[in-house]
């Protein structure tokens, strides 16, 4: 294997030498002309532009000439480490080249503008074909070739990493290659900060410097279809590209779809354009993608534990990448619209208001410096698009599953967040905060505070419980509440409330593993918001803990509560459902949006102490707190509503492929539940179906409700999963849990989708009185 790695290094060296030789070819005639009465360039200009190029060519020619015969006469004992060690010791020449690089490019650019003949030469430097490339000599610009040594030095450690990986530690080369790698790494880290901005810029013909500000994978809506794009924001334009399919042996390439100079760019709302409806993807489809992703990850983990080759893992990673791309393509639904000077609009779909605001801010800030419109020639556009390959900063789609260490790719569990207060407001306003976390690589809105009215120092002191699925970042947005009703459809994702400030905080597992509350401040645009956070890992949050106080209702078995109350359905369930049906059926995100944790705890205490004023308390509370109390009651049952005993059977029944067998199995299992459990479930099921009748307003589909209530009603009281995985190999807790949750959602969704649940006479009498006190 070492021989094949070294053969690749030789091929790379041969190509690099041809690039350096292409730079050396014009030097001799330019020097000769410099001593005549009509010089094209001065000696000083030539020395500046081609600084250290001859020395670099000599170093790499010597290296190539010494390495070639050793590879040709290959044996396992062959040594090459001394050559790499010598090459690393000569990196000082690269330091001189890099320090001069910016001046060299600027000098070349000025000379091109001053001398048309030199400009022609600098755009058509011929690179000789190598043995592996039989094409005619390729033409390259002077700027492109001058960048080659800069690019070379940033890749120097990669070559040594590859070679070391295939060199046995007992081989004489090993310590020499380690030393060369150490020298290269130290050198690279010393100049990395200088190289990075140069990699992110390109020179425009007019002598201006076009800088890359950011690039992202985004979803563009084109004639009703979703298309994955790579978008580049430069200091003077926005460029939308598509990644070309790579042919064998070819490097990465982009196609330009469109560009807009920033001086011409405007943001569109629904009133400004003829909007194409956003094709919404069903939640069931999104969940199916997540299931496939979890399953593929499990397979990868299993393969890593076997002694099989890497081909299987490589194939699985490709499938994983395809599923991640599909999820990224289908999940966002919030419109971000831009238009050119002719009014032609382009629509991107993103998942987060934070991200949309970020794009708008950075573009508006840059527009203050862009005053003139311009057009790029086809050649200039091609050069710009080609440069994106080396300029890009985002190389993979932004999914958490791309992390090599799957177990450390975010937090799984519950994050309790208290939004305390805000300071730094310059005038009184009606302010509220929204919380977003990332899940499966995109951000989701999880909670919202109440509107604190007419104040410069709002004090919310509201606590929320947020479920984390591989989450790494918490985002906070502060909005000023607008009193004017929006004209736009909420499905479009447009908001009339104004974002006053936004900020984010990394969810550090080391800091949050402490069970105590962690106080922090998010500073943003002169406004500071104080937060407290406490994290409970999935391992502990999954436990159902029976209450020591059996006189209450939370943490007490359901048959004990119904027997004590002499009722078919626990009082807490009936009262919460009645209040939600009275005023919460049109609440957007009912049961999905977190209620204020302090209100939920107050209601919990009132129900546990049998407080007679609990109905009055509920009437004064936000309806999301009541929904949260109902969910908490079912979550804290010491045994799930579907019982520990029957849970594995429900999970097995939902997996049956024959629809008749599935229906028979699922209904028989349901009717096998203890009477209090069955009656309470039927009561809740009817309520959830009535909630979804208002889906057009509250945005809660049957699938959304199944996602919220499935784990709450079915999660077993034991920590270990009771779902059988078809493998003798263990899988990670996170992946196992994800698959188990999906099964729990599917079980509840199955019953929600049934028009009615047929019951035998023995059960019918009980169900007739299911709402009795």
Residue, then its C-alpha position, 0 to 999 in steps of 0.5 A: x500500500x505504501x508504494x501506491x501512496x508514494x506513486x500518488x505523491x509522485x504524480x502530484x509532484x509531477x503536476x506541481x512541477x509543471x505548474x512551476x515550470x509554466x511560471x518560469x517560462x515567461x521569466x527569461x524573455x521578460x528579463x531579457x526585455x527588461x534591459x531593452x529600451x522598451x521593457x514590458x516589466x522592470x527587473x524589480x516587478x519581475x523579481x516581485x511577481x516571480x519571487x522564490x519560484x525558481x527556488x521552489x522548482x529546484x527543491x521539488x525537482x530534486x525531491x522528485x528525482x530522488x524519490x522516483x528511482x526508489x519507488x521504481x525499485x520498490x521493496x518493503x524495506x525501501x526507505x524514503x523518510x529522509x527525503x520527506x524530512x529534507x523537504x520539510x526542512x526547506x519549508x522556509x522558502x515557502x514562508x518567504x513566498x507566502x509573505x510576498x504573495x499578496x504583493x506579487x498578485x497586486x503587482x501582477x494586477x497593476x502590470x496587467x492594467x498598464x500593459x495589454x501585452x503582459x495581460x495577454x501573456x498572464x491569462x494564457x500561461x501553458x502548463x505542459x501535460x503530464x504522463x497521466x494527462x494526454x490532453x493538450x497543454x492547458x491554459x492557466x492565468x498567472x494568478x491561478x499559478x501563483x496560488x499553487x504554492x500557497x495551496x501546496x503548503x496547506x496540503x503538506x501535512x495531508x500527504x505525510x498523514x497518508x504515508x504515516x498511516x500506511x507505514x508500520x511503526x517498526x519501519x525505519x521511515x516511521x520516526x523520520x516521517x513523524x519528524x517531517x510531519x511535526x515540522x510541517x504542522x508547526x509551519x502550517x499553524x504559524x502561517x494558517x491565519x495568514x493563508x485563510x483570508x487569502x484562500x477566501x479572496x480573489x482579485x477582480x480585474x478592476x483591482x478591487x478585492x472580492x472577498x468571500x463572506x460566507x457560503x452555505x448549502x441551501x434549498x432553492x424553490x424552482x418552479x415548485x421543486x426543491x433544489x439543493x444549491x451551494x450559495x456564495x456571498x461575496x463582498x459585491x455579489x450573491x452567487x447561486x451554484x449547483x455542484x456538478x456530478x463528478x466524473x471518475x478522476x475529475x475534481x469538484x466543479x460548480x455550475x452557476x445558476x444565477x448571480x445578483x450584484x449586491x447593489x441590485x439585490x432587494x428582499x421580497x415579501x409576499x406583497x412584492x411578488x407572485x409567490x409560488x406556493x411552498x410544497x410542504x412535505x408531510x411529517x410522516x415522510x420526514x420521520x421516515x427519513x430520520x428512521x432510515x438515517x438511524x438505521x444506516x448509522x446502526x449498520x455503520x456502527x456494527x460494521x466497525x465492530x466486525x473484521x470486514x473491509x472498509x468497502x461495506x462502510x464506505x457504501x453505507x456512508x454513501x447511503x447515509x449521505x444521500x439520506x442526509x441530503x434528502x432530509x436537508x432538501x425536504x425539511x425547511x419551509x420558511x421562505x427567504x426571497x431575493x430579487x435582482x434589479x429587473x424584479x426577477x425573484x428567487x426563493x430559498x427555503x430555510x428552517x430558521x428565522x435566525x438564519x434568515x435574519x443573519x443573511x439579511x443582516x450581512x447582505x444589508x451591511x455589505x450593501x452600504x459599501x456597494x454603490x455601482x451595478x455591474x455585469x460579469x462577462x461569461x469568462x469572468x463568471x466562469x472564473x468566479x464559479x471555478x474559484x468557488x472550489x478553492x474558496x468554499x468553507x462548507x464542504x459537507x451538508x450541515x448534518x450532525x451525523x457527519x461527525x466521525x464520532x457519532x456518540x459525541x455529536x450533540x446532546x440527547x435528553x432534556x434542557x430546562x431553560x429559564x429566560x430571566x430578563x433583558x437589559x440594554x433596551x433604549x426605549x420601551x417596547x413589547x418584547x418576547x423571546x423565541x428559543x431554537x435548537x438544532x436537530x438532525x442538522x437543522x434548527x427548530x423553534x422550541x419555545x416562546x416567552x409571553x409578550x412583556x409589554x411597554x418596558x425597557x427591562x422585561x422580566x419574564x422568569x419563564x422556564x421551558x423544558x426542551x427536548x434535545x436530539x443530538x443538539x449542539x446549539x441553543x439560539x435565542x431571538x428577541x422580537x418586538x410584537x407587532x399589533x398589525x395582523x399579518x396579511x401573509x399566510x403563516x405557512x409561508x414562514x413570513x413574520x411581521x414581528x421585528x427581530x430586535x436581537x439574536x444570539x446563540x450559545x454552544x451546548x457544552x456537554x462538560x459544562x451542562x453535565x453538572x446537575x445544577x443550574x448554569x447561569x449565562x448571559x447572551x449579549x447581542x446588538x447591545x441587548x443582554x438576555x440572562x438565562x439559566x440552563x440545566x440538562x438532564x441526559x436521556x439516560x436519566x430523563x427516560x426513567x419513570x419514577x413512582x411518587x412516594x406520596x400516594x395521596x397525589x396524582x402525579x407518579x401514582x398508578x392510574x388505577x389507584x387514582x381512578x379508584x380513589x376518585x371513583x371515576x373512569x378517567x382521572x380528574x386531571x385528564x378531564x379538566x385539562x382536556x375541557x380547558x384546552x377544548x374551551x380555548x386552546x383548539x386554535x392555538x398554534x402548536x398546541x401540545x408542541x410548544x412548551x408551556x412555562x415550566x413554573x406554571x406547570x409545576x404550580x398546576x402539578x402541586x395544585x392537583x397533587x394537593x387536591x386544590x379546589x381552586x385548580x379550575x380557577x388557576x387554569x383559567x388564568x394560565x396560558x393554555x400551553x401550560x395546561x397542555x404541558x401539565x397533561x403531558x407531564x401527568x402521562x410522562x410521570x405515570x410509574x407505568x405507561x398507559x399502554x403498560x410495560x407488559x404489553x409494550x413489546x407486543x404493540x411494538x411488534x404488532x405495528x411492524x407487521x406488513x399484512x394490514x389485516x393481521x396488523x389491525x387484528x393484533x393492534x385492536x386485540x392488544x388495545x382491548x387487553x389493556x386494564x379498564x382505567x388505561x383503556x377508558x382514559x386512552x379512548x377519552x384522550x384519543x377522541x380529544x386529539x382527533x378533535x384537536x386535529x380537526x382545527x389543523x388549518x389553524x393550529x398546525x397540529x396534524x395527527x402525525x404531530x400529535x402522535x410525535x408529541x404523545x407517542x413516547x409519553x404514552x408508550x415509553x416503558x418504565x425500565x431504562x432498557x429497550x424492549x424492542x428487539x434489534x435484529x443483530x447480536x451486536x449492541x447499538x448506541x443508546x442514542x440510535x436505539x432510542x431514536x428507533x424506539x421513539x419512531x415505533x412509539x409514534x407509529x403505534x399512536x398514529x395507527x390508532x389516531x388514523x382509525x375512524x373508530x375502535x370497535x369494542x365487544x359488549x364487555x367493554x362497551x358499557x365501560x366506554x359509554x360512561x368514560x366521561x363520568x365524574 
